[in-house]
Amino acid sequence: MDSVRWREAPEVVMGRIADRFARVDPRLRAGESSPHGMRHVLCRAVWYADAVRDDVREQASSAPTLW
């Protein structure tokens, strides 16, 4: 994977699963430059883990490339 796609990967992934979060602000925090934003998303935000798992599983089985 080239460096541009690598840098864009978190935004692509978050775009794919964004509707799995109850509120918008956790999505924005996930994009922060420090790990604290993602930590907040994983530990404190309300999100639908089973739906995210299903999204990731579906994408991983259908295409070997980044979303």
N, C-alpha and C positions, 0 to 999 in steps of 0.2 A: 504494500500500500504506500502510495506517495505521501509526502509530508502534508500536502494541502488536505487530502482526504482524511488523514489522521487527525488534523486539527479540527476539521468539521464534524468528525464522528459523533461527539457528544450532542451536538445540536441536531444532527440527523436522528439519532436515537430518541432524544427527548421529543422531537417533533412527531415521531411515530407513536409514542406512548403518552403524549400530553393529556389526552382526554381521560386517562386513567387516574388523574389526580382530582380531588374534590375542589381544590382552589387553584387559582393561577399563581399566587406568590411562591409556592414551593417549586414550580417549574422554573421560575426566574432565579431562585436561589441555587438551583442545581447548576446553572451556568456560571456561577461565580468563579473567579480565578483561584481561590483557595479551596481546600477540601471541606471547609466548614459548610458550604452550601449543600453539597451532596450528602454530607452527614446528616444535615437537617432533614433532607428529603427522605432518607432511609430510616431515620429514627423517630422523627416527630410528625411528619406530614401524614395526612390521611390519603392513602393511595390504595389501589386495588391490586394487590400483589398477584393474585391468581390470574387476573386479566393480563397483567404485564408479562407474567410467565408464559401465558398462552400466545401472546403477541410475539415474544422472542422465539418461542419454539416454532411457531409457524414460519417466521422469517428465516430462521436458521435451517429449516428443512427444505425451504423452497428456493433459496438462492445462496450460493457460497460467498457472495460479495457483501460489502457493507450496504446497509439500507440506503 
